[in-house]
C-alpha cells in the first residue's frame, strides 16, 4: 500500500543514514539510529494493518515510542559490531600466511547470530515493552527456532541487496520497503498467527 510514501520513507532513511555516516564523529550514531527508524517503520506497518495507512511521519515514530529501548538496541548492536570487527581483525592478522578463507568464515559465523539477535528486536521493544536485552534474546531464540527459513531469507536479502546496489543504489528505494515490511510480516507470523 502507498508505494509513493514507502519510497519517500526509504529515500529519507537512506539519506539520513548516509549523512550521519559521512561524518567520522557522527558515524557511530548510525548504529544507534537504525533501530529507532526501524521501530518507526514497524509502527507504520501496524498502522496499515489497522486501516490508518502509513505516513512519512512514521519513519520518526520510534523517537516518541520507546526511544530509550530502541537506542539501547542500537548501542548493543554497535558494541557487537565493534567486537566482531576486532575479532575478524585478529583472525586476519593470524591467518596471513595460512588459510585466506578463515576470516570470511569467521565473519559469517559471527554475523549470523548477530543478525538473529537484532532482527526482531525493534518490534519487540515497540509493541511488547521488552527491554533491549529481552528483545535481543527473544529475537535470537525465534530466529533459531525458524533457522532454515531465516537463513533462506537472509540469502535472498543478500542477493537482492547486490542487485539493488548496482544502479546507483536506486534499487534500495524498492528493497528497503520490501525488507522492512517483510520483517514486520515475519514478526506477525511468528507471534500472532495460529
C-alpha positions in Angstrom: 0.0 0.0 0.0 1.0 3.6 -0.7 4.2 2.9 -2.7 5.0 6.6 -3.0 5.0 7.0 0.7 7.1 3.9 1.1 9.7 5.2 -1.4 9.8 8.6 0.3 10.4 6.9 3.6 13.1 4.7 2.0 14.8 7.8 0.4 14.7 9.7 3.7 16.0 6.6 5.6 18.9 6.3 3.2 19.7 10.0 3.1 19.6 10.2 6.9 21.9 7.3 7.5 24.3 8.4 4.7 24.5 11.9 6.0 25.1 10.8 9.6 27.7 8.2 8.5 29.6 10.7 6.3 30.9 12.4 9.4 33.5 10.4 11.4 32.2 11.9 14.6 28.6 11.0 13.8 29.3 7.7 12.1 28.7 5.9 15.4 25.3 7.4 15.5 24.1 5.4 12.5 24.1 2.2 14.6 22.1 4.0 17.3 19.7 5.5 14.8 18.8 2.5 12.7 16.8 0.5 15.3 14.8 3.7 16.1 14.0 4.2 12.4 13.1 0.5 12.0 10.8 0.8 15.1 9.1 3.7 13.4 8.6 1.8 10.2 7.1 -1.1 12.2 4.7 1.3 13.8 3.8 2.4 10.2 3.2 -1.3 9.2 0.9 -1.7 12.2 -1.0 1.4 11.1 -1.5 -0.1 7.7 -3.0 -3.2 9.4 -5.3 -1.0 11.5 -6.6 0.7 8.3 -4.9 4.0 9.0 -2.3 3.8 6.3 1.4 4.6 6.5 2.6 8.2 6.6 6.0 9.8 6.3 6.0 10.7 10.0 6.0 7.0 10.9 9.7 7.0 10.0 10.4 9.1 13.1 7.7 7.5 15.3 10.4 5.4 17.2 11.7 8.7 18.7 8.4 9.1 20.5 7.5 5.5 21.3 10.1 3.5 23.3 13.2 5.6 22.1 15.3 4.5 25.1 14.9 0.8 24.4 15.5 1.3 20.7 18.6 3.4 21.3 19.9 0.7 23.7 19.3 -1.9 21.0 21.4 0.3 18.7 24.1 0.7 21.3 24.4 -3.0 21.9 24.5 -3.6 18.1 27.3 -1.0 17.7 29.3 -2.7 20.5 28.7 -6.2 19.0 29.8 -4.9 15.5 33.0 -3.4 17.1 33.7 -6.7 18.9 33.1 -8.6 15.6 35.4 -6.3 13.7 38.2 -6.7 16.3 37.8 -10.5 16.2 37.9 -10.6 12.4 41.0 -8.3 12.5 42.8 -10.7 14.9 41.8 -13.7 12.7 43.1 -11.8 9.6 46.4 -11.0 11.4 46.9 -14.6 12.5 46.0 -16.2 9.2 48.1 -14.1 6.8 50.3 -17.0 6.0 47.6 -19.6 6.3 44.0 -20.0 5.1 42.6 -16.9 3.5 39.0 -18.3 3.8 39.3 -18.3 7.6 38.5 -14.5 8.1 35.4 -14.9 5.8 34.2 -18.0 7.6 34.8 -16.2 11.0 32.8 -13.2 9.8 29.9 -15.4 8.6 29.9 -17.4 11.8 29.8 -14.3 14.0 27.5 -12.2 11.9 24.7 -14.7 11.5 24.0 -15.0 15.3 24.2 -11.2 15.5 21.6 -10.8 12.8 19.4 -13.4 14.5 19.5 -11.4 17.7 18.8 -8.0 16.2 16.3 -9.0 13.5 13.1 -8.8 15.6 14.4 -6.6 18.4 12.8 -3.3 17.3 9.2 -4.5 17.0 9.6 -6.4 20.3 10.7 -3.2 22.0 8.0 -1.1 20.4 5.0 -3.5 20.7 5.8 -5.6 23.7 7.6 -3.3 26.1 10.6 -5.7 26.1 13.8 -4.3 27.4 16.6 -4.3 24.9 18.2 -7.4 26.3 14.9 -9.3 26.4 14.2 -8.3 22.8 17.6 -9.4 21.7 17.3 -12.8 23.5 13.8 -13.4 22.2 14.7 -12.4 18.6 17.7 -14.9 18.7 15.5 -17.7 20.1 12.8 -17.1 17.5 15.3 -17.0 14.6 17.0 -20.2 16.0 13.6 -22.0 16.1 13.0 -20.8 12.5 16.6 -21.2 11.3 16.1 -22.7 7.8 13.6 -20.0 6.7 15.7 -17.3 8.4 18.8 -18.5 6.6 17.0 -18.7 3.3 15.5 -15.3 3.8 19.0 -13.9 4.6 20.4 -15.4 1.4 17.6 -13.8 -0.6 18.2 -10.4 1.0 21.9 -10.6 0.3 21.2 -11.3 -3.4 18.6 -8.6 -3.6 21.0 -6.1 -1.9 23.7 -6.8 -4.5 21.1 -6.2 -7.3 19.6 -3.1 -5.6 23.1 -1.6 -5.3 24.0 -1.8 -8.9 22.1 1.1 -10.5 23.5 3.9 -8.2 21.7 2.4 -5.2 18.3 3.2 -6.7 17.1 -0.3 -6.2 17.2 0.3 -2.4 14.2 2.6 -2.8 12.2 -0.5 -3.6 14.2 -3.0 -1.5 14.1 -1.1 1.8 10.3 -1.0 1.9 10.1 -4.7 1.0 12.8 -5.6 3.5 11.1 -3.8 6.5 7.6 -4.8 5.5 8.7 -8.4 5.3 10.5 -8.1 8.7 7.1 -6.9 10.2 5.3 -9.8 8.4 7.8 -12.3 9.8 7.3 -10.8 13.3 3.5 -11.1 12.9 3.7 -14.6 11.6 5.8 -15.8 14.5 3.9 -14.1 17.3 0.3 -13.8 16.1 -0.5 -16.5 13.5 -2.1 -19.7 14.7 
